[in-house]
Amino acid sequence: MKLLDFAIQTTNKYIDEMPKSQRKKYGQFFTSKETAVFMAGLFDVPKNKTRLQILDAGAGSGVLSIALIERLQEIPQLQYVHLICYENDSKIIELLRTNLQWVRQHTTLTFDYEIREDNYILSQMLEYNEMICADPNPLKYDMVIGNPPYMKIAKDAPEAKAMPDVCYGAPNLYFLFAAMGMFNLIPNGELVYIIPRSWTSGAYFKRFRQKFLNDGVLEHIHLFVSRDKVFENESVLQETIIIKMRKSTATPASVTITTTQSNRDFSNKTNFEAPYTTVVSGEDTYVHLVTNEQEVETLRLLNRWTNTLPSIGLKMKTGLTVDFRNREVLRDTAEGQAVPLFYSQHIQDGKVIFPIGKEHEYIVTDQLGLLQPNINYLFVKRFTAKEEHRRLQCGVYLARKYPDYSKISTQNKINFICGLKELSECVVYGLYVLFNSTLYDSYYRILNGSTQVNSTEINSMPVPPLESIELLGKELIKLRDMTEMGCDKILRSFIYEQSRGSERNTERIASAS
């Protein structure tokens, strides 16, 4: 029997016998055989080395380590491999030990291992922070492989305090493992991890991204199209990616980005080489997961603008009213002092339609935190279905259509864009052109793989100057075409005019080819 087949067989038995609720306490989700083989294959085995040090932190049953050992035993020049596995779940330690003992007896490689039943993060706190009593020469590794635990911890948890330079708020263990894994590498060593894609954007992961991508460089990203086909035995719905990092400060020309539908079809993967500076870019070090030339062109077209919404006095915010927490203020009819409460259902075909006969369309409250001025906004849905054509779905809200109200409210499943000063109707229509266009929808999908429209990410996206947005709005008002195709025509014409370096004016937009 092959090494990996034995480990998969014993692991499947463990999964069948151990309730998922028990494994979830440790953030424990097991890697499939196909994924393990693919990950092991991503390493470049150094041709000038006869001995290798390998680390598997959070080793579980050892599937990833064993996949790597199975590959390395085919390398003629290798004489010795030393593997260190961290695992502190007492329920799986015996399985890990059994698997590694069996592998050592059956591999053609000279191989030994050590299982450390320590907390991986805390065991290296002194060395990581260069504190007194730290080992001045901690063990470093040629290869780090891992499927780290996916589990949120408190912001004052010992692990979070052990790595303050990458933590912001309540962190997830997976990115602490990734940062520590990079710390554990020798110069030019390699790390291959399977982790959620959530770290690639957003303010929450900014400190981690900046350190992780400063200490090393991305060489390979693998994307799965199906969220539920990565950890099939686990029923995990998660946007998961595989990354390969090298501990180096020499920026490569490109990043290899591969894609499969699931963890079963690695032989049918797509392959794309994207410029490194396109994938890793921006002040906040976002990682843009592009998969084809069209998406690279989308980034190129929009990144020509250096403004963001906040830099031009605008901002996207999240709706104010969490309806189920404020049931006492909800009303079904426009009684007395009631004001409109806008939901995502009120956004229809680019407009905001109210009322629509929905329950709880009004609120009666004097809580200032639930009320906002009745002024012009662009409303944007916060949640869409995975299969929907567009992620960004927006509607123009014009205050003059609701003259009876000085205040309104928004349910927290919509976002709204407002300004330091009240937005003119032209500016709101111009924002609609941007966010209803194919280009902006594509940009957002590259930026964020989830179905939630996050205001932090929208506020980081490039936009043209405010006066240009106003001109786009004037053009839309003139053309009266609120469709995606209509917005695409206006925006692309504007970009075409800009790229020609000619002076922009509203008359020339429509006629530009």
Disulfide bonds with the S-S distance in Angstrom:
none
